[in-house]
Amino acid sequence: MNDIPVEYRVDVPAPWVIGDEVDPAEPSAEWVQTWVRSKAYRTELETFRAVPAHSLLSSAGRAFLFHLVRTTLPQTVLEIGTYFAGTAEVIARALHQNGTGLLITTDPFGGERCPLIFRQWPDALRRHVRFHAINSMALAQSLAQEQRLIDVAFIDGCHDYEYVLFDALAFGKLVRPGGVLVLDNAEQPGVYRACAEFLRHNPDWSELGDAMKMEVPDNPFAPTLGRSSVPDTTFLVLRAPDYWSVAPRGFLSTGQIRHEVTSFDAVRLQFQEDPPVGRLSIEACFRAFGQTLPLELRSLLTVDLDGTEGVGTLRLPIDPVLKVPADSVNSHDYVTLEIGLYWNPTDRRTPLRLRAMPAASNA
Ligand SMILES: C[S@@+](CC[C@H](N)C(=O)[O-])C[C@H]1O[C@@H](n2cnc3c(N)ncnc32)[C@H](O)[C@@H]1O
């Protein structure tokens, strides 16, 4: 302990039990309002009134994240911007009390500081945390490659518009259907506008509050407008729809996923419900990398959905099959495949609802 600089020393008491048992619940705007009036709220607010000292959030912000994690029983929670791990401690306490779950937290400027802080935590909390000293873009790539789904994402890194928009779009894509995205510092214009832009791209997501509905184009930054979803916090809280959504005239992509197999002969789509009428355009982009120039192949598919396809899986053959030619198999080390969808509904307003991300079958 003596080798830990005084400014990094933390006082983390052994995990204690906070509040009563909570009933698992699906988060909604009503759920937030009910919580604010509950006994659990008062207990959690009191518990986190002055602790952890290093958390940059308000007491209500800490209490909300704790309650969200307790209520939704997430397997994977993400935090962008670890800072002094104060809020990471709040989340780890909730996961410990749940008895399950992992917090993945990252801070590119915390590589020296954060490991020293986590070392001071009791094992019971530390085992719920995986820390990275990389920026959010590097983490997004690594989690996408892992194909890890996130239940709760807390975006609190760089608060400039472009960074928040990147974090929301990149990690929002990894949030499982029904999962929650929390953006901190709605009082900053970049965060607020990035949230509005995220919702424009993802119109099926809903805010657990009214902050984004109150937008007034003539005076968008008016101090009288409530800017946060949860009272006494600076959070914008968004919930993913219960399906993977392709917005009208919108785009959904798997991203470039690395595969062990080297040839693909079909794209598989799983509809959540009877698909609406419209035209679905698909591009499958195949790339192989190795000692020579990358090989790049693509296949385009256009499907006119007439509403009779029904719920379930649609298998769409790729022609020609995407694969590394037999004579160059040994000069490529790995391949990636990206499947991009563009949806143009006839009524111009109905999204395409999928039960899973599009996938490919290997030939
Ligand atoms: C507001 S603080 C986070 C506070 C912390 N979440 C808490 O509640 O106590 C923002 C943190 O984001 C980190 N950060 C800045 N740019 C980042 C990026 N591109 N990716 C991830 N983290 C970043 C900073 O180093 C800083 O520690």
PDBQT file of the ligand as one rigid body, heavy atoms in Angstrom, charges set to zero:
ROOT
HETATM    1  C1  LIG A 401     -15.902  12.499 -16.658  1.00  0.00    +0.000 C 
HETATM    2  S1  LIG A 401     -14.539  11.435 -16.473  1.00  0.00    +0.000 S 
HETATM    3  C2  LIG A 401     -15.282   9.904 -16.065  1.00  0.00    +0.000 C 
HETATM    4  C3  LIG A 401     -15.826   9.885 -14.684  1.00  0.00    +0.000 C 
HETATM    5  C4  LIG A 401     -16.227   8.526 -14.175  1.00  0.00    +0.000 C 
HETATM    6  N1  LIG A 401     -17.050   7.786 -15.129  1.00  0.00    +0.000 N 
HETATM    7  C5  LIG A 401     -16.972   8.714 -12.884  1.00  0.00    +0.000 C 
HETATM    8  O1  LIG A 401     -18.220   8.754 -12.950  1.00  0.00    +0.000 OA
HETATM    9  O2  LIG A 401     -16.356   8.845 -11.853  1.00  0.00    +0.000 OA
HETATM   10  C6  LIG A 401     -14.063  11.192 -18.119  1.00  0.00    +0.000 C 
HETATM   11  C7  LIG A 401     -12.958  10.192 -18.308  1.00  0.00    +0.000 C 
HETATM   12  O3  LIG A 401     -12.974   9.822 -19.681  1.00  0.00    +0.000 OA
HETATM   13  C8  LIG A 401     -11.651   9.573 -20.104  1.00  0.00    +0.000 C 
HETATM   14  N2  LIG A 401     -11.599   9.665 -21.574  1.00  0.00    +0.000 N 
HETATM   15  C9  LIG A 401     -11.289  10.746 -22.340  1.00  0.00    +0.000 A 
HETATM   16  N3  LIG A 401     -11.311  10.425 -23.638  1.00  0.00    +0.000 NA
HETATM   17  C10 LIG A 401     -11.663   9.119 -23.713  1.00  0.00    +0.000 A 
HETATM   18  C11 LIG A 401     -11.834   8.194 -24.783  1.00  0.00    +0.000 A 
HETATM   19  N4  LIG A 401     -11.668   8.574 -26.060  1.00  0.00    +0.000 N 
HETATM   20  N5  LIG A 401     -12.173   6.922 -24.498  1.00  0.00    +0.000 NA
HETATM   21  C12 LIG A 401     -12.354   6.534 -23.206  1.00  0.00    +0.000 A 
HETATM   22  N6  LIG A 401     -12.194   7.360 -22.150  1.00  0.00    +0.000 NA
HETATM   23  C13 LIG A 401     -11.846   8.634 -22.397  1.00  0.00    +0.000 A 
HETATM   24  C14 LIG A 401     -10.817  10.602 -19.367  1.00  0.00    +0.000 C 
HETATM   25  O4  LIG A 401      -9.491  10.173 -19.211  1.00  0.00    +0.000 OA
HETATM   26  C15 LIG A 401     -11.559  10.734 -18.034  1.00  0.00    +0.000 C 
HETATM   27  O5  LIG A 401     -10.931   9.993 -17.017  1.00  0.00    +0.000 OA
ENDROOT
TORSDOF 0
